[in-house]
Amino acid sequence: MEDLKYWLALSQFYKFGPVKLKKIKKHFPNMAAAFKAPFKEYLRAGIDEKTAEEFTIFKHQVEPDRLLENLNKEKIKILTIDDAAYPKLLKQIYDPPLLIYYRGDLEAFSDFALAIVGTRKFTHYGQQVTEKIIRELIANGLTIVSGLALGIDTLAHLAAVDAGGNTIAVLGCGLDQQSIYPSQNRYLADKIQAHGGIIISEYPLGTMPLRHHFPQRNRLISGLSLGTLVIEAGEKSGSIITAMHALEQNRDVFAIPGNIYSDYSAGTNSLIKLGAKLVSGAKDIIESLNLTDAVAYTENKKIIPESAEEGLILDKLNYEPVHVDELVRLTKLDASIINSTLTIMEMKGQVKNLGGMQYVLAR
């Protein structure tokens, strides 16, 4: 914990990105020593003179203990690249963040994750495709990664939650409530966490959603994933940048074909011409990525009922929401027995309550 506050303090300096922090981490025995070091020691660590001078001035304005307090107030935690829980796939990219801020459940990180990205102004076709393909991906044990933006990102996160699956939202701003962007999706950030997902950022608390943060953020979306699926996108869009990051990271790129006369499909159609894999359903992705392991992993985690009542309920639940009244009708059990059994099953992590008395399988 002592070293953690110095990780925080160093990451506050805007010129210390992943590359420079990596040099610092390599040179110093720990982050406390790095923060307290004299000017010349930063030069020996490989930091250029101007940046070293600016940081020497900057660090006198920073209170590491206060930073840790603020983090705890916002119920935000941090993960360093040395932590065992740090996502394996992200660790493999050229410039992984040495520090991740997060809110939510670390178990949402998965070796079987797929990035879903697309336009902010989607068509009805784009919505249909997103919701259908995500239901199929979740049913096959995949975690959905996206950027919490309006449009396809929002649809992807919501579809994952509604299907009872895990989703990861990667932000280009701070994770404190006031900084979350877009503000319309603060409710979605809360919903993701409430259903076992996680929201992450490499940016400190209070960081505003500046334009240049988003291309940088996109490398994390692709980096957390085995591949990136672009659903609808213009020729010049952030989704195409994410796809390019995926290619640089030696990850697969998939694209949904669209109307050749539609601007919303110009980007995806271009990606297909450049070699992205055309997909029409989750099966294409699962086969291309050879994800039989993911399916087997899901099969191994199938829930075993511990009572006759649990067996009856599990038989009627899937990844589509089912209302309690419908469970009463289907199982012929009393409403009181259904409710008490569901409560126990939720405590054991077998089912999820989506609100409004709607339930799905938790895994």
N, C-alpha and C positions, 0 to 999 in steps of 0.2 A: 504493500500500500504506500509505503514511503516513496518508492521510486515512481509509482504511478502518477503522483502529482507533478513530477518533473517531466514525465512523458507529456502530460497535459500542457505544461508551461512551454515546452519546446514547440509543440504543435500549434500554439497560438500565433507563432511568427509566420506571416504569410509567405515568406520566401523559403521556408523550410518545407519543401515538398518531399515526396517519397525518395527521390535520388539523394538530396542533401541529408535528409534524416538517416538514410542508410549509411552514409559516410560517417556521420556523427556516432551512430550506434556502433560501428565497427572500430572507431578510434578510442572511444572512452569505455571504461569498465562498467559504468552504469549511467543512467540518465541524470541522476543527481550530480555526478561529477561533470557531466556534459553541460548542465545548466550553470553550474558555478565556475566553470573554467575561465581563465583569463583570455583576452583577445588573441594572443599569439597561438594559443592552443587550438583555436578554431582553424587558423591557417594551416597548422600541422595536420588537422583532420581533413584538409582538402577543400575547405570553404574559402571562396574568394574574398579578397580584402574588404570590398564594399559591403558585402552581405554580413561579414563578421563584425564590421564596425557598427552597422545598423542593429544587429542583434545585441551587441554589448550594451547599446543604449536602451533598446527595447526591454531587455530582461529586468531592468531596474523598475519598470512600470508594472511588472507582473507579480502577483501574489499566488504562488502555487497552492497554498492551503485554501485560499478563497475560491480558486478554480474548482477544487475538489468538492467544496461545500455547495457551489452552484450546481454542479453536476448531480449531486445527491438530491438537492431540492427538486430538480426537474425529473428525478427518477430515471436518469440516463446513465448507462454504464459504458465502460470502454474495454476494448479488446486489443491487445498488442500482438504483433506478428509472432512473438515468442510463445503465446498462449496455445495450449493444446486444442482449444475450441476454435481457433482461427480457421476459416474455411480453406480446405485443401486446394480446391480449384483456383481460388483467388491467389493463393500463395505462389502458384505456378506462373503467373504473368510477369512481364518484364518489370513493371513498376507498381507492385502492390502497395497499398497504404500501410505504413508501419503501425498506424493507430486507427481503429474503427470505433466510432461512437454508435451505440445501439440502444434500442428500446424493444423489448419483446423476449421471445424464447429462443435461446441459442440452438435448441434442437431443430429449429426451422432450417438451419444450414444443412445442405444435403449434397451428397456426391452425385445425385441424380436430379439436376436442376436444368431448366430450360428458360432462356430469356424470351419474353414476348414483348415486342415493341411495334409501334405504328403511329399513324397520324392522330392529331388532336381532333380533327374534323372527319369522323368516320362516316361511312355509308351504312345503310341497313344491311347490306351484304357483309361488310366488315364486322358488324356487330354479331350477325348470325355465325359467321366463321369463328370468331373469337370465343364465343360462349360454347359452341359445340366442341371445338378442338381442345379447349381447356378441361371440359368435363372428361373427355377421353384421356387426356394426359394425367389428370389427377387420379383417375381410376386405375392407371398403370403405375402409380407410385412416384410421379414426378413432382418436383417443387417448381412453382412459377416465380420467375424473377422479372421485375419491371421497375419503372421509375416514378410511380405515383402521379404522373402528369395527367392532365385531362385527356379524354379520348380513349384510345385503345389501351393505354396503361391502366386507366381506371377500370375499364371493362375486364381486363385480365385479372386484376387483383380481386374484384368483386366476384367474378366467376369462380376463381380458385377457392375463395372463402365459402361461397354458396355450395360448392361441391364437396366441402368438408376437407379440403386439402391445405397444404402449407403454401405461403407466399412470402416473398422477400421484396420490400420496397427500398430502392436506393435513391437517396435524395442528393440534390446539388446545393444544399443549404444546411444550416444548423438544425438539430433535432428538437430544440426547445419549442414549445407550443407556438410562440410568436413568430418564429422563423420559418416554420413548415410551409412549403410552397408546392402547389397553389393552396391558398387559404381555404378554398372550397373543399379540399380533400383532407382537412384535418380530421374530420369525422372518419374518413376511410383509414387514415393512419391508426386511429384508435381501434377501429374494427379489426384491422389486420392483427394487432397485438392481442385483442380480446379472444381471437380464434386461433392462437398458437403460432402466429406468424411473427415477423420481425421487421423493423425499419432500421436502416443503417445510413451512416454518412461518414465521410472522412473529414468533414468540416467542423470546426469548433462551434460551441454554443454561440448564438447571436449572429452567425454568418448569414448574410443576406443572399438571396438567390440570384447572384450575378450571372450575366450571360455566358461568360467563359467557364463557369463551373460545370455546365451541363455536358459539353463534349468530354470533359475530364471525368465526370460522373459516369458517362456511358461506358467507359472502359471497365468499370466495376460491374455493371449489369452483365456485360458479356463475359467478364472474368470469373464471375460466380457460377457460370453456366457451361454445360457441355456443348451447347449450341445456341444460336439466336434465330428466332422465327420472326420475320417481318410480315405483318398482316396487310396493312395498307399504308402507303407512304408516297409522298411526292418525291421527285428526283433529287431535290435538295432539302433534306430534312435530318433531324437528329437521329431518326431510326437508321438511316443509311450510314451515319457516323458510327453507330453502335455495331452495325454489320461489318464495317471496315475494321473496327477494333477486334471483333471476333476472328476475322481472317488473320490479322496480325498476331493474335494469340493462338493461332493454329486450332481454332474451334470451327465447327460446322456452321454454315449459314443456310437457312431455309426461307422460302418465300411462298406466299399464297398468290397464285396468278389472278389477274383481274381484267376487267374490261379495258381493251386497248385504247378506248376513247376517253377513259376516265383519268383525270389528273391524280386521283387518289391511288391509282394503281401503277402510275408511271414509274415510281421507284422500285416497286416489287418486280414488275415486268423487266426492268433494266437489270436488276440483280440476277434474275433467272438467265438472261442473255449472257451475263458475265460468269455464270457457272454456279450460282446458288441453286440448291436443290428444290425443285418444284414439289410442293406437298398439297394434298387435298384432304388429309386427315392425320390424326395422331399416329396411326399405324405406319405411315411413311417415315415419320421421325424416329419412332421406336426401332424400326428395322434398320434405318440408316445408321443410327448410333449404336446398334447392337445392344439394345437395352433389355435383353431377356433377363439380365441380372437384376434390374430394377423391378421387373415383374415378379421374379422369384423372391426378392426381398420383401415385396408387398405381401406375397402369398404367405411367407413365413410369419408375418406379423398379424395374420388373420386372428380375429378375436374369438376366444373360446369361452362360451357361456358357462357361468358357474351355478346357474339354477335353471329350472324349467321356464320360469318367467323371462329370464334373460334370453334364453334360446328362442322363445316365441317372438320377442321384440327384435332381436338381431336378424331373424329371418325376414322381417318386414322392413328393415332399414337398409338404406344404401347411401349413395353420395348425393341424392336428390332430397331436399327437405320433405319431411313427413310430419304432419300435424298430430298432436297427441290424440285428438278426437278420432283421427283416421287409424291410429294404432289401436285404440279401444275397439273400433269396428272390426279391424282385421284379425286381432288376436283373441277377441272375445273375453279379455280380462277386464276386471273392474278398473275404473279410472284411478282410484286411489292406489291400487297395486301398480298400475302403469307408471304413475307419477313417482312413487317411492322407489321403484326399480330403476327408472331413468336417472333419478338423483344419484343413486349408488353407482350406476354405470358411468355417469359423468365424472364422479369423483375418481373412478378408476381409469379415466382416460379412454373409455370405450366408445362413448358417444359425445357429440357436441350439441349444445343448445344454441340455436341461431337466433333465439328471441322469438316472441310471438307464438311460443309453444311449438316451435318447429325444430325437429331433430334430424341429425345425419350421423353416419358412422364417423368416428374420429380418425380412423386410419384404414 
